């Protein structure tokens, strides 16, 4: 679960409110002789109830650090108290997000990066012309390349020849702009101004036959919670702006409009409530008439009532063949081809592995159709198996797959130009990056691998502090069923703990919940492990990457399977002597925030928790969330009784440990009232609790100062409540209700 917008402050707050309205107003002030950093923090000073504070052990001095560095001897200090150069500033500054990659007709790479230092502004960037030169920003400073279609966006820009078309975040209109390196081009609007960001576009392609842009359009003018989604055509002439022309309509959702090389056929994916796009979708092909309309539609996959499948990622070859990915029969997303003459589909290569990912965002691109030097058609593809990604070249004629040797163990998207692949990936020592992979003349081997873009280009200087992920498989509460996680032990070249001490554990439950955590370099994880924490990232039952059967473990059991698996993982690590059973903490965002709250309400495994924009009331979520997920939780939860029984807000009496909450005030997926409601209930119960709210943040935090603040306050909260150590960093604490 993902992205949202503004909600008003509720009027009746008996608590003291510390408010930070903008990043420019940051400062500290003294309250009860303590320094509290200002954010919008809801707290309440209660002298009636004081919990006994844990005994803190003294951390090592800076002199000891210097001596140890010189002697190469490790300092013995409590887990959690270690000093690390991977600070919250380093983490927040290294949190650039990639919003898509593309290559123009000349082989120049373009990408969209979201910059925390610019409040999360998404910018289209062109790679440098020569080594040593800097990449060039294409997007003017008053623009941002981001769509809010289906709230999670994706597919916000498309490049053809020397032109880019993109969605501008502020007004959600489509704009056209030249990308020639020496041309000063201003963006030109293509779609009408509706007086606000009420119509969004995504996943578009150029239609050269009719000089138009074909794209998914989400129209929220009539209803913001029940929008209308269609596939439309936007004219590209320099004449007056016209209303987009509807080409395909009638279903709840559309994605992947793709036009064949001659402009005569269009393929697309569609689905309707109550399905999500990983449950059941349909692949259609329509023929384009002389006036540009779509007629004679044919269902290629997904319409057979005897098959449950979710086709995705249709793509036309230069010869007009239609390829796509689906999970029919095997339950794994594999590659297929449409045989048009008989309207049948043919498997290209079968493997118990996932060649695609869930359609949370638009613009997914897991494979590319390429040619080698002999003119032979090949498919460059990536797939997930046993907790890692592989890159390969598939010969669909011979049905053979050759793996390519590259340093990435995780691959998200790719694009291509000639015999060169641009791959978005990462590994245990590589942060999210884009690499240029040059292939030999036969397209079968890698001759060069070069990283073009990195979310954290300076990360390797901290390599000696990195904790490498260990893929673990652990038993669940269901006999014979196992689940998976990545375990990161504490790691610091300067410090060690005494042999008698076990480290505290922070367990993370990922969002979605139909999603997957991956074992890659994430400095926010290294922030914890380099300070002496153990960290485990869980792929509970219901996660993706392991096929449909594993994914569907969560159907009607959200709040049960995920919670049980997280608790089982924590117990597994305790039983194996990896962590301290008395210092198990849990954190998660969105759906992971729900799992966090549910684990704290219904289980006694964890001693403290942090919920980031998490769900406390399932019925409230169903009533208030956006259209894309409006029926999602019906499949995950079940009956009305289940909604009540699995909502943590209804069982506040079962909570028994401290909780800190973080929430964006513009969150439309999990509205702010969720966090406020559970905060007030826990405060009334007398548990140590704090709520931090951020203005201008949606579902997931994009501003550097808020990323930093969230990370530091979690660390300090856990240290004060369960840690038995003093953190090495100087962090201004927020006041915790029922403790301070």
Secondary structure, DSSP 4 states (H G I P E B T S, - for coil): -------PPPS---SEEE----GGG--EEEETTEEEE-SEEEE---TT--PPPPPPPPPPPHHHHHHHHHHTPPEE--TT----S--HHHHHHT--EEEEEEE-TTS-EEEEEEEGGGTTEEEEEE--SSTTSPPEE-S-TT--B---TTTT-B--EEEETTEEEEEBTTT--EEEEE--TT-----EE-S---SSS-EEEEEEEEETTTTEEEEEEEE-SS-SSS-EEEEEEEE-SSS---PPEEEE-SSSEEEEEEE-TTSSEEEEEEE-TT--TTT--EEEEEEE-TTS-EEEEEEEES--TT-----EEEEE-TTS-EEEEE-TTTSS-EEEEEEGGGTEEEEEE--SSBSS---SSB----EEEEE-TT--EEEEEEEEETTEEEEEEEETTTTEEEE---S-SEEEEEEEETTEEEEEEE-SSS-SEEEEEEE-TTSSSEEEEEEEEETTTTGGGGGGGPPPPEEEEEE-SSTT-EEEEEEE----SSEE--TT--EEEEEEE-SSSS-----S--HHHHHHHTTT-EEEEEE-TT-SSS-HHHHGGGTT-TTTHHHHHHHHHHHHHHHTTSEEEEEEEEEEETHHHHHHHHHHHH--S-SEEEEES--S-HHHHHHHS-GGGTTHHHHHH-SHHHHHHT-GGGGGGG--SEEEEEEETT-SSS-THHHHHHHHHHHHHT--EEEEEETT--SS--SHHHHHHHHHHHHHHHIIIII-S--SS--PPPPPBTT-
